[in-house]
């Protein structure tokens, strides 16, 4: 009877050890999965940040390009006015104004082609 009790106790200890190791293994796997998920989330956030930065940079370049086009238009307009002996914000003949506006539109279209809308 004593030997039977010892065998039962040993079997219970072995069973508990197996269950304990299984729980530890399960917790380790869970921690690894959680860490992988955190790393994947960080990578997605980094990628989103890169995309946001790229879009911001592209938008800044687009705005700068359009500003340069508008400054070019203003300078050309002022030069045309001055060549006619008028103030730089004068009213130009339609053919001059249309030519300057068409050039400005072309410049802005090129900005959009380069950097998107």
Backbone torsions as a table, in degrees:
resi	resn	phi	psi	omega
1	UNK	NA	-39.8	179.9
2	UNK	-63.4	-41.3	178.5
3	UNK	-64.7	-36.6	178.7
4	UNK	-65.5	-43.7	177.9
5	UNK	-62.8	-40.6	177.9
6	UNK	-63.1	-42.1	179.5
7	UNK	-65.0	-39.4	178.3
8	UNK	-65.5	-43.8	179.7
9	UNK	-62.7	-44.4	178.8
10	UNK	-62.9	-42.7	179.5
11	UNK	-63.4	-41.5	178.7
12	UNK	-64.1	-43.7	179.7
13	UNK	-62.6	-45.2	178.6
14	UNK	-62.5	-42.7	178.9
15	UNK	-62.3	-44.3	178.6
16	UNK	-64.6	-38.4	178.6
17	UNK	-63.7	-43.3	178.9
18	UNK	-62.2	-45.7	178.9
19	UNK	-62.8	-42.2	179.4
20	UNK	-62.1	-46.2	178.1
21	UNK	-64.1	-37.7	178.5
22	UNK	-63.9	-41.7	178.0
23	UNK	-64.3	-44.1	178.3
24	UNK	-61.5	-44.4	178.6
25	UNK	-61.4	-43.0	179.7
26	UNK	-63.9	-42.9	179.3
27	UNK	-64.8	-39.0	178.3
28	UNK	-63.5	-45.5	178.4
29	UNK	-62.0	-40.7	179.3
30	UNK	-63.1	-43.6	178.5
31	UNK	-63.4	-40.4	178.6
32	UNK	-63.1	-44.4	178.4
33	UNK	-62.5	-42.7	178.9
34	UNK	-62.9	-41.0	179.1
35	UNK	-66.5	-39.9	176.7
36	UNK	-62.0	-42.4	178.4
37	UNK	-62.9	-42.2	177.9
38	UNK	-62.1	-42.5	179.9
39	UNK	-65.3	-42.0	178.3
40	UNK	-64.4	-39.7	177.8
41	UNK	-63.7	-43.7	178.0
42	UNK	-61.4	-42.0	179.1
43	UNK	-63.8	-42.0	177.3
44	UNK	-63.3	-41.2	179.0
45	UNK	-65.2	-40.8	177.8
46	UNK	-63.3	-43.3	179.4
47	UNK	-63.5	-41.8	178.1
48	UNK	-63.2	-40.9	177.9
49	UNK	-62.8	-43.2	177.3
50	UNK	-60.7	-42.7	178.9
51	UNK	-64.7	-42.0	178.2
52	UNK	-62.9	-42.4	179.0
53	UNK	-65.0	-41.5	178.3
54	UNK	-62.1	-43.4	179.4
55	UNK	-65.3	-41.6	178.0
56	UNK	-60.8	-46.4	179.9
57	UNK	-61.9	-43.6	178.9
58	UNK	-62.3	-42.7	178.6
59	UNK	-63.9	-40.0	178.2
60	UNK	-63.4	-42.7	179.0
61	UNK	-65.4	-39.8	178.2
62	UNK	-62.0	-47.4	179.7
63	UNK	-62.6	-41.1	178.7
64	UNK	-64.0	-43.6	179.3
65	UNK	-60.9	-44.6	179.2
66	UNK	-65.4	-38.4	178.0
67	UNK	-62.7	-43.7	177.9
68	UNK	-62.1	-42.1	178.1
69	UNK	-61.1	-43.4	179.5
70	UNK	-67.8	-37.7	176.6
71	UNK	-65.4	-38.8	177.0
72	UNK	-61.8	-43.4	179.2
73	UNK	-61.1	-46.9	-179.2
74	UNK	-61.6	-43.0	179.7
75	UNK	-63.7	-42.2	179.6
76	UNK	-66.0	-41.6	179.2
77	UNK	-61.0	-47.6	-179.2
78	UNK	-61.4	-40.2	179.5
79	UNK	-63.5	-42.7	178.8
80	UNK	-63.5	-42.9	178.6
81	UNK	-62.0	-45.1	-178.4
82	UNK	-63.1	-38.3	-180.0
83	UNK	-65.3	-20.9	178.3
84	UNK	-96.4	4.5	178.4
85	UNK	77.4	23.9	-179.6
86	UNK	-112.6	174.2	173.3
87	UNK	-66.9	159.2	-174.7
88	UNK	-69.1	-11.9	177.1
89	UNK	-110.2	34.9	-176.1
90	UNK	-72.1	173.6	175.5
91	UNK	-95.0	114.5	-177.8
92	UNK	-87.4	157.3	172.0
93	UNK	-58.8	151.6	-173.6
94	UNK	-55.8	-42.4	-177.7
95	UNK	-63.6	-37.7	176.3
96	UNK	-67.9	-47.4	-178.4
97	UNK	-62.2	-42.5	179.9
98	UNK	-63.7	-40.8	179.6
99	UNK	-63.9	-43.6	179.3
100	UNK	-66.1	-45.0	179.9
101	UNK	-64.3	-38.5	178.7
102	UNK	-65.3	-41.2	177.9
103	UNK	-63.9	-41.7	178.1
104	UNK	-62.6	-43.3	179.0
105	UNK	-62.7	-41.4	177.9
106	UNK	-62.0	-43.5	178.3
107	UNK	-61.6	-44.4	-179.7
108	UNK	-67.5	-39.2	175.9
109	UNK	-60.3	-39.3	176.9
110	UNK	-65.1	-37.3	176.3
111	UNK	-60.3	-44.5	-178.7
112	UNK	-65.6	-38.8	177.0
113	UNK	-63.1	-40.0	-179.0
114	UNK	-71.5	-42.1	-169.1
115	UNK	-120.3	-0.4	179.8
116	UNK	81.9	176.4	-177.1
117	UNK	-85.2	NA	NA
